[in-house]
Amino acid sequence: MNPDIFLEEHRLFRDTVGKFIRKEVIPHVPDWEERGEIPRNIFERMGELGFLGLNYPIEYGGSAADVFSTIVFVEELTKSGCLGFVNSVLVDVDMASHHIHAFGTAEQKKKYLEPIISGKSICAIGVTEPDHGSDVAALSTTAKNNGDHYVVNGSKTFITNGVTADLIVLAVRTDPDRTKKHKGISLILFETKTPGFKVGRKLKKMGMRSSDTGELYFDNCIVPCENLLGSENKGFYQIMEGFDLERLIVATFCVEAANLALQEAIKYAGQRIQFDKKLHEFQVIRHKIAEMATEIELTRNMVYQCARLYHSKRPCLKEITMLKHYSTRMAQRVVDEALQIHGGYGYMEEYLVERLYRDLRLFTIAGGTKEVMLEIVARLIINN
């Protein structure tokens, strides 16, 4: 723990979240992985405990805490070893609802943010489409303005919480002139009880199995104009604004998951006997563990440095983009080595490293692919 950013209040919060994870999450992980989603009552329970509105105003049920509290929260959630659970929670309370907090009116926050913070409503963010992923500006789901309402048509895919969500922060094209691209996109607050909306499929995935992921369809869905989030045709910039926090969270997630894999490898190497010796008595295994620990510690310190920059509202796009890219690759390397140390047992589903290996693969894609991250960094360096 870094004493420069974590205070006594953070330590107490860490203890509270840790106890919750050990008692109310870990025992249920096998069932959630099998079901492919987490139960709604776990969101309600986290709302009761005050976990779901850390950075949001007290007037809407939040805690008005700092970003370091979010770092603690992510670290402790990840110790559950159930990354799909963590993914669903963080999409709900940080990556989707963040836009309501940042751009919503007081009325929208009262109506939509309060229930999310209490755990009574689950939120998703709908950006990715079957034909448009990294190229957010090219999305084709439309929202035609008919005076007092929008008519929404189109589809989304790979949407975390898409199956269970009550509310979607939905990216739509509000300017029919497609040559304007990023200047014609808006965000609207879309209630999933709206007629014409349907979940096409609950998608089956390599990893993150306890996090539901959906294919969504919108057929002449009527949405009141009062559900426009922020300004019309400014949605692209609003989406981009949220990426710094999202990528900082992903990096924190990756560091703690990598550390979990390391601890599993250390434990296994101290128990497994080969050639009449424990695995950790072999120099090659000790060196693997040393390299893994070094990479984790270096990346963790970069997470904390970026958290300082973000907290102080200093520009940190380059640093957080570097961090997102490096942390995701680091986590993949570490969990791969952890699985290798386990040998054939690491390939078995009953071992945690197998699930971590599958789950962590997502992060060089989600939240900005590694290729996009490198392109952003290159532009910032070359054009500086």
VOGU-147206 format. One record per residue (C-alpha): residue in three letters; x, y, z; residue number from 1. Coordinates in steps of 0.25 Angstrom, whole numbers, plus 2048, in hexadecimal, padded with zeros to 3 digits. Example, Ala and Ser with C-alpha at 12.3 -4.5 7.8 and 13.67 -1.06 7.14 Angstrom:
<marmis>
ALA 831 7EE 81F 1
SER 837 7FC 81D 2
</marmis>
This chain:
<marmis>
MET 800 800 800 1
ASN 805 80E 7FC 2
PRO 805 817 808 3
ASP 805 824 7FF 4
ILE 7F7 821 7FA 5
PHE 7F0 818 804 6
LEU 7EB 81E 811 7
GLU 7E5 817 81D 8
GLU 7D7 819 816 9
HIS 7DC 811 80B 10
ARG 7E1 806 814 11
LEU 7D4 805 81B 12
PHE 7CD 805 80E 13
ARG 7D6 7FA 808 14
ASP 7D3 7F1 815 15
THR 7C4 7F3 813 16
VAL 7C4 7EF 804 17
GLY 7CE 7E3 807 18
LYS 7C4 7DD 811 19
PHE 7B9 7DF 808 20
ILE 7C0 7D8 7FC 21
ARG 7C5 7CC 805 22
LYS 7B7 7CA 80C 23
GLU 7AD 7CE 801 24
VAL 7B4 7CC 7F3 25
ILE 7BE 7C1 7F3 26
PRO 7B5 7B6 7F8 27
HIS 7AC 7B9 7EC 28
VAL 7B6 7BA 7E1 29
PRO 7B4 7AC 7DB 30
ASP 7A5 7AE 7DA 31
TRP 7A7 7BB 7D4 32
GLU 7B1 7B6 7CA 33
GLU 7A7 7AB 7C6 34
ARG 79B 7B4 7C5 35
GLY 7A2 7BE 7BC 36
GLU 79E 7CA 7C5 37
ILE 79D 7CF 7D3 38
PRO 790 7D1 7DB 39
ARG 78A 7DE 7DC 40
ASN 78A 7DD 7EB 41
ILE 799 7DE 7EB 42
PHE 797 7EC 7E5 43
GLU 78D 7F0 7F0 44
ARG 796 7EA 7FB 45
MET 7A2 7F3 7F6 46
GLY 798 7FF 7F5 47
GLU 794 7FD 804 48
LEU 7A3 7FC 808 49
GLY 7A6 809 800 50
PHE 7AF 803 7F6 51
LEU 7A8 808 7E9 52
GLY 7A9 817 7EA 53
LEU 7B7 81A 7EF 54
ASN 7BB 826 7E6 55
TYR 7AC 82B 7E5 56
PRO 7A6 836 7EC 57
ILE 7A0 834 7FA 58
GLU 793 83A 7F6 59
TYR 790 82E 7EC 60
GLY 795 824 7F6 61
GLY 7A3 824 7F3 62
SER 7B0 825 7FC 63
ALA 7B7 831 7F5 64
ALA 7C4 829 7F7 65
ASP 7D1 82A 7EF 66
VAL 7D6 822 7E4 67
PHE 7DF 81B 7EE 68
SER 7D3 815 7F4 69
THR 7CF 80F 7E6 70
ILE 7DD 809 7E5 71
VAL 7DC 802 7F2 72
PHE 7CE 7FD 7EE 73
VAL 7D3 7F7 7E1 74
GLU 7DF 7F1 7E8 75
GLU 7D6 7EA 7F3 76
LEU 7CB 7E6 7E9 77
THR 7D6 7DF 7E0 78
LYS 7DA 7D7 7EC 79
SER 7CD 7CF 7EA 80
GLY 7D4 7C8 7DE 81
CYS 7C7 7CA 7D6 82
LEU 7CB 7D4 7CC 83
GLY 7BD 7D4 7C5 84
PHE 7B6 7D8 7D2 85
VAL 7C0 7E4 7D3 86
ASN 7BE 7E7 7C5 87
SER 7AF 7E8 7C6 88
VAL 7B0 7F1 7D3 89
LEU 7BA 7FA 7CD 90
VAL 7B2 7FC 7C0 91
ASP 7A6 7FF 7C8 92
VAL 7AC 809 7D2 93
ASP 7B8 80F 7CB 94
MET 7B8 80D 7BC 95
ALA 7A9 80F 7B9 96
SER 7A3 818 7C4 97
HIS 7AF 821 7C4 98
HIS 7A9 828 7B8 99
ILE 79C 82B 7BF 100
HIS 7A4 831 7CA 101
ALA 7AD 839 7C1 102
PHE 7A2 83E 7B7 103
GLY 795 83B 7BD 104
THR 78B 846 7C2 105
ALA 787 846 7D0 106
GLU 77A 840 7CC 107
GLN 781 834 7C5 108
LYS 78A 832 7D0 109
LYS 77E 831 7DA 110
LYS 777 828 7D1 111
TYR 782 81F 7CC 112
LEU 78E 820 7D4 113
GLU 788 81E 7E2 114
PRO 782 810 7DF 115
ILE 790 80C 7D9 116
ILE 797 811 7E6 117
SER 78D 809 7EE 118
GLY 78F 7FD 7E6 119
LYS 780 7FC 7E2 120
SER 783 7FF 7D3 121
ILE 78E 7F9 7CA 122
CYS 795 802 7C0 123
ALA 79C 7FE 7B3 124
ILE 7A3 807 7A8 125
GLY 79F 804 79A 126
VAL 7AA 808 790 127
THR 7AF 7FC 788 128
GLU 7A8 7F7 77C 129
PRO 7A9 7EB 773 130
ASP 7B0 7F3 769 131
HIS 7B7 7FE 771 132
GLY 7C0 7FB 77D 133
SER 7CC 804 77F 134
ASP 7C7 80E 774 135
VAL 7BD 814 77E 136
ALA 7BA 820 774 137
ALA 7B5 816 76A 138
LEU 7A9 810 772 139
SER 79C 80F 76A 140
THR 791 80D 775 141
THR 788 819 772 142
ALA 77F 822 77B 143
LYS 776 82B 772 144
ASN 771 837 779 145
ASN 762 839 778 146
GLY 760 845 780 147
ASP 75D 840 78E 148
HIS 763 832 78C 149
TYR 76E 82A 785 150
VAL 76B 81E 77D 151
VAL 777 814 77F 152
ASN 77B 809 775 153
GLY 787 800 774 154
SER 78E 7F6 77C 155
LYS 79A 7F4 786 156
THR 7A3 7E8 78A 157
PHE 7AD 7E4 794 158
ILE 7A5 7EC 79E 159
THR 7A9 7E9 7AD 160
ASN 79C 7E9 7B6 161
GLY 794 7E9 7A9 162
VAL 78B 7DE 7AD 163
THR 788 7E2 7BB 164
ALA 789 7F2 7B9 165
ASP 77D 7FB 7BD 166
LEU 784 807 7B7 167
ILE 78E 808 7AB 168
VAL 796 815 7A9 169
LEU 795 813 79A 170
ALA 79D 819 78F 171
VAL 795 81D 782 172
ARG 796 824 776 173
THR 78D 831 777 174
ASP 793 838 76A 175
PRO 78F 830 75E 176
ASP 79B 836 756 177
ARG 7A5 82B 758 178
THR 7B0 833 752 179
LYS 7B0 83B 75F 180
LYS 7B4 82E 767 181
HIS 7B8 831 775 182
LYS 7B0 83E 774 183
GLY 7A3 837 772 184
ILE 7A3 82E 77E 185
SER 79B 830 78B 186
LEU 798 828 798 187
ILE 78A 825 79D 188
LEU 785 81F 7A9 189
PHE 77E 812 7A4 190
GLU 774 80A 7AE 191
THR 774 7FC 7AA 192
LYS 765 7FB 7AD 193
THR 763 803 7A0 194
PRO 75A 7FC 796 195
GLY 762 7F8 789 196
PHE 76F 7F4 791 197
LYS 773 7E6 793 198
VAL 77F 7DE 797 199
GLY 783 7D5 78B 200
ARG 78D 7CC 791 201
LYS 794 7CA 79E 202
LEU 7A2 7C8 799 203
LYS 7AB 7BC 79D 204
LYS 7B9 7C1 79F 205
MET 7C7 7BB 7A1 206
GLY 7C8 7C2 7AE 207
MET 7C1 7CC 7B8 208
ARG 7B6 7C1 7B8 209
SER 7AF 7C7 7C5 210
SER 7AD 7D4 7BD 211
ASP 7A1 7D4 7B4 212
THR 7A4 7D9 7A6 213
GLY 799 7DC 79C 214
GLU 795 7DF 78E 215
LEU 78A 7EA 78E 216
TYR 780 7EE 784 217
PHE 778 7FB 783 218
ASP 76C 7FC 77A 219
ASN 765 809 779 220
CYS 767 80B 788 221
ILE 761 819 78D 222
VAL 76A 820 797 223
PRO 766 82E 79C 224
CYS 76F 839 798 225
GLU 771 83C 7A7 226
ASN 77A 82F 7A7 227
LEU 785 836 79F 228
LEU 791 836 7A7 229
GLY 799 842 7A6 230
SER 799 84A 799 231
GLU 794 844 78C 232
ASN 79F 840 782 233
LYS 7A9 841 78D 234
GLY 7A8 832 791 235
PHE 7B6 82E 78B 236
TYR 7BD 838 794 237
GLN 7B5 834 7A0 238
ILE 7B9 825 79D 239
MET 7C8 829 79C 240
GLU 7C8 831 7A9 241
GLY 7C4 824 7B1 242
PHE 7D0 81C 7AB 243
ASP 7DB 821 7B5 244
LEU 7D3 81C 7C1 245
GLU 7CF 80F 7BA 246
ARG 7DD 80C 7B6 247
LEU 7E3 80F 7C3 248
ILE 7D9 805 7C9 249
VAL 7DC 7FB 7BF 250
ALA 7EB 7FC 7C3 251
THR 7E8 7FB 7D1 252
PHE 7E0 7EF 7CE 253
CYS 7EB 7E8 7C6 254
VAL 7F6 7EB 7D1 255
GLU 7EE 7E4 7DC 256
ALA 7EA 7D9 7D3 257
ALA 7F8 7D7 7CF 258
ASN 7FC 7D7 7DE 259
LEU 7F1 7CD 7E1 260
ALA 7F7 7C4 7D6 261
LEU 805 7C6 7DC 262
GLN 800 7C2 7EA 263
GLU 7FA 7B5 7E5 264
ALA 807 7B2 7DE 265
ILE 80F 7B4 7EA 266
LYS 806 7AB 7F2 267
TYR 806 7A0 7E8 268
ALA 815 7A0 7E6 269
GLY 816 79F 7F5 270
GLN 80D 792 7F5 271
ARG 810 78B 7E8 272
ILE 81C 780 7E9 273
GLN 823 77D 7DC 274
PHE 831 775 7DB 275
ASP 830 774 7EB 276
LYS 830 783 7EC 277
LYS 826 78E 7EE 278
LEU 824 796 7E2 279
HIS 829 7A3 7E8 280
GLU 836 79D 7EB 281
PHE 839 79D 7DC 282
GLN 840 7AA 7D8 283
VAL 838 7AB 7CB 284
ILE 82B 7AC 7D3 285
ARG 831 7B5 7DE 286
HIS 835 7BE 7D2 287
LYS 828 7BE 7CC 288
ILE 821 7C2 7D9 289
ALA 82B 7CD 7DA 290
GLU 829 7D3 7CC 291
MET 81A 7D2 7CE 292
ALA 81A 7D9 7DC 293
THR 823 7E4 7D6 294
GLU 81A 7E7 7CA 295
ILE 80E 7E7 7D3 296
GLU 815 7F1 7DD 297
LEU 819 7FA 7D2 298
THR 80B 7FB 7CC 299
ARG 805 7FD 7D9 300
ASN 80D 809 7DC 301
MET 80A 80F 7CE 302
VAL 7FB 80D 7D2 303
TYR 7FD 815 7DE 304
GLN 804 820 7D7 305
CYS 7F9 821 7CC 306
ALA 7EF 821 7D8 307
ARG 7F6 82D 7DE 308
LEU 7F6 834 7D0 309
TYR 7E7 831 7CE 310
HIS 7E4 835 7DC 311
SER 7EB 843 7DA 312
LYS 7E4 845 7CD 313
ARG 7F1 846 7C6 314
PRO 7F2 841 7B7 315
CYS 7F5 832 7B7 316
LEU 7F0 82D 7AA 317
LYS 7FD 828 7A6 318
GLU 801 822 7B3 319
ILE 7F4 81B 7B5 320
THR 7F4 816 7A6 321
MET 802 810 7A8 322
LEU 7FD 80A 7B5 323
LYS 7F1 803 7AF 324
HIS 7F9 7FD 7A4 325
TYR 805 7F9 7AD 326
SER 7FC 7F3 7B9 327
THR 7F4 7EB 7B0 328
ARG 800 7E4 7A9 329
MET 807 7E3 7B6 330
ALA 7FB 7DC 7BC 331
GLN 7FB 7D2 7B1 332
ARG 80A 7CF 7B2 333
VAL 808 7CD 7C1 334
VAL 7FC 7C4 7C0 335
ASP 803 7BC 7B5 336
GLU 80F 7B9 7BE 337
ALA 806 7B6 7CA 338
LEU 7FF 7AB 7C1 339
GLN 80C 7A6 7BC 340
ILE 811 7A4 7CA 341
HIS 804 79C 7CD 342
GLY 807 793 7C1 343
GLY 7FB 78A 7BD 344
TYR 7F3 78E 7C9 345
GLY 7F3 79D 7C5 346
TYR 7EB 798 7B9 347
MET 7E0 793 7C1 348
GLU 7D4 79B 7C5 349
GLU 7D5 797 7D4 350
TYR 7E1 7A0 7D5 351
LEU 7E0 7AF 7D6 352
VAL 7EB 7B2 7CC 353
GLU 7E3 7AC 7C1 354
ARG 7D7 7B6 7C3 355
LEU 7E1 7C1 7C4 356
TYR 7E8 7BD 7B7 357
ARG 7DA 7BE 7B0 358
ASP 7D5 7CA 7B7 359
LEU 7E1 7D3 7B5 360
ARG 7E2 7D1 7A6 361
LEU 7D6 7DB 7A4 362
PHE 7DE 7E7 7A9 363
THR 7E7 7E9 79D 364
ILE 7DA 7EA 795 365
ALA 7D0 7F1 79E 366
GLY 7D1 800 7A2 367
GLY 7DA 802 796 368
THR 7E2 7F8 78F 369
LYS 7F1 7F7 791 370
GLU 7F2 7FC 782 371
VAL 7EA 808 785 372
MET 7F1 80B 792 373
LEU 7FF 80A 78B 374
GLU 7FA 814 780 375
ILE 7F5 81E 78A 376
VAL 802 81E 791 377
ALA 80A 81F 784 378
ARG 802 82B 780 379
LEU 804 832 78D 380
ILE 813 82F 78D 381
ILE 815 833 77F 382
ASN 80C 83F 77E 383
ASN 811 845 78C 384
</marmis>
